[in-house]
Amino acid sequence: MSGRIPQGFIDDLLARVDLVELIGQRIPLKRAGKEYQARCPFHDERSPSFTVSPSKQFYHCFGCGAHGTALGFLMQYDGLEFVDAVETLAGQLGLTVPAAAGAREEGLDQLYSILAEANSWFRQQLTASTEARAYLQRRELAPEIVEAYGLGYAPDGWDGLTRRLGSSAQRLRLLADAGLTSQGSRGVYDKFRARLMFPIHDRRHRPIAFGGRVLQADQQPKYLNSPETRLFHKGEVLYGLPQARRQGNLPRIIVVEGYMDV
């Protein structure tokens, strides 16, 4: 989305949101008089110095100084940019950001949707695959890590994903545009097969691409990545960054080479 979001819409958004509910969905809050308290999610502390004021629709930490509105909290806690925070909050409230603020490129919402469906299918296949789950155990990947990064599995079949999601000509085009399928002499086939799947997320934690790793050491190529698409530009995305940003203010971040290293 591009363009300026009307201030009146932002003011209305902030007036409608229940800040206590929004923050309480992410960290445990305890009532303290007219306000709510918690240990600050943005720095380490033993005693709660983070307060939420329902009347002022404002949060403040007396320890580290973090403060702001619902939009500020989404930006800091969920790692969102301002426009993304506005869209997220508007969606939760059932509101539509004014079209004057800029329209999405045609078809992007459908691409996001088909990628999310593919990600869900890959995750279901991981649960069903004894071989893939055994691989995770050998690599000592804890269930919490698998869940946090949304890992999945593309089964060893010619067109399992295509048959599952390509129910119409339009959806087949979306699968191709999303970099999930290719066209060969035998027709459309899945680009990722017999691979552990690493979803690559944008700053709003939406899957926009995938990296696939083989389970057997003698298979090549070892890694297969999504091609560049309208949503995915390899040089602009850092794998694992959305998960890291949700950890709050980290003293340092180490950049590593591979998906498994992250």
N, C-alpha and C positions, 0 to 999 in steps of 0.2 A: 504494500500500500504506500502511495506517495501522496504528497500534499499536506496541507495543514488541517488538523482536526479541530473543529470549532470549539472554543473554550466553553461555550454554553453546554455542549454535549458532555464534555469532561466534568464540568461542575455537576450536571444532572447525574452522571454516572457515580460520582463520589457521594452524592447525597442519598442515593438509593442503596448503596452497598452496606452490608452489615460487616463492619470491620472485625468485630469480635469473632463472628462465624468464619470469616475468611482466614484469619490468622489461626484460629482454633482448629481448623482443618489440617494445619501443618505442624503446630507445636502445642503442647498442653498448656492451657491457661487456667489460672486460679483467681477467683474473684477476691478483690481486696477493696472493700468499700464500694465506691462508684466506678472503680477501674478494675482492670485485670492485670495480673502479673505472671511472669514466666522467666526462666533463665534465658538469657539472650541467645538467639540462634546464630548471631553473627560474631560472637567471640566466646571463649571459654570462661566460665565463671561458676562459682559454687552457690552463691546467693542470688536470688532473682532481682535483677535491676531493670528488666524490660517491662514496660507498662503499655497498656492499650486503653485509650479513653474512648468509650462509645459516644459520649456527648460531643467530643471534639473531632471524632473520626480521625484519630491521630495516634501513632505509636512513637515511643521514645525509649531509648536505653540510656540510663544514667551512667553506665559503665563505659561503653565505647562511643556513645554519641549518635548511634544510628537512630534515625527518625524519619517520619514521613506519613503519607496517606496510603490508602490501599494500593494505588498504582506503584508507589515507591517500594512497598513491601514485596509486591510481585516481581518488580525489577531486581530487587536485591536478593530475595530468597529463591525465586524460581529462575533467576538469571535471564530475565527478559529485557528486550529493548522497550522503549517507551510505547511505541505504536503497538507492539505485540502485547504489552500489558493492557493497553486500552481494549484491544480486540478480545483478549482473554476475558477480561472483566465484563465487557459488553455481552459476550456470548453466555456467560454464567447468569446474567440478569435477563437474558432473552431480548437484548437490544441489538440494533444494527448500527454500526458506525456509519455516519452520513456519507453518501456517495460522493459528495463534494470533496471529501478528504482524499479521494483517489480510488479508482476501481482496480481490482485484481486483473492480472492478465487472464484472458479467457481460458478456461479449462484447468487452471491450477488447482482449484478445490477438488476436482475429480481425480487429479493425479495424486494429491495428498491422500484421498480416500482409498484409491486402489493400492497404494503403498502400505497404508495402515492395514488393509485387508490381507495383503500378502504377508506382512509381519505377523499378524495373528495366526495365519495358516502355518507359517514356519515354526512358530512357538508350539502349536498343537502337534506338529510332526516331531518336534524334539521330545515331547512327553511320550509319544508313541514309539520312539526308536530306542531299542535296547542298545544298539551299537553306539549311537550318538551319546546317550547318557553314560555309557561305560567310558567313552573317550573323555567326557568332562571329569569323571572321577579320576581317571589316570592323570589328567592335567591338574588335578586338585582345585577345580573351580567350584567354590562353595555355592549352594543354591541361592544365597543372597546376592552373589555377584551375577549369576545367571539371570536372576529376576531384575536387578538394577539396570543391567545393560540390555535386557530384552532378547537374549540369545535364542536362536531357533535352529531348525535343521531343514535343509532341502533334500528330500528323499531321492534315491537313485532311480529315477523314472524319466521317461522322455518328456512327458507333458502333464505331470500331476498338477502343478500350479495353474497351467493354462486351462485344463479341464475344470478345475475348481472355480476359477474366477472369470474365465473368458466365455461368458454365457451369451454374448452378443458381439456383433462386429465392432460396435463402439468400445466395448470393454477390451476386446482384443487389441484395438488401437491404443488404448490407455496402457495396457500391459507392455506393449512395445515402446511407447513413449516414456514409460517409467524405467526402461532398461531391464525389464524382467524376462523378456522373451526375445527370440530371434526367429528369422524365417529361413528355412532350408529347403532342400529338394523334397523332403518328406512332409513339409508343412511347418507350422509354428511349433516351436519347442521351447522348453524352459532353459533359460540361460544358466541358472544355478541348479546343479544336481549332485547329490551325494556330498554335501558340504555343510559344515557348521556355519550358521549364518549370524553375522554381526550387523545389526541395523545401525546405520549412520543417521544421527538425528540433527535437526536444525536447532536453533536457539530456543524454539518453543517445544522442544522434545518430540517433534514429529519425525517419523522415519522418512528420509528423502533418498536413501540409497542403501546398498548393502555391500558387505565384504563377505566372501565365502571361502572357508578353509577346508581342504580335504582332510579326511580322517586317517587315511593310509599314507605312510611316508613315501611310498613308491609312486604315488599319483602325481601328475603334473597337469597344469601349473598348481603350485602349492596354494596360492591365493588367487581369487578371481574377484575383481571389483566391478561395481556398476559403471556403465559408461556415463559420460557427462550428459545431463538432461536439463530441462528448463528449471528444475529444482536443485539439481546437484552440480556444483562446480568444485572440483576436487581441491583446487588451490585456496578455496575460501572456507573450507570446513575442517575442523579439528575433531577427530574422533574422541569421544569421551568428555568433551568440554561441557556439555549440558549437565552431565552427572557431577563433574567437578564443581561447577558453579553452584550447585545445590548444597554443597558442603559449607557454604558461607565464606567468610574471609579466611582463606588459606594463607599461611606464611610464605609458601612457595609452591610452584607447580613444576613437575618434572615432565618434559616432553620426551616420549620414547618412540620407537620405530613402528612396532606392530600392534595389531589388535590384542593379541594375547598378552603383550607386555603391559598394556593399559589395565 
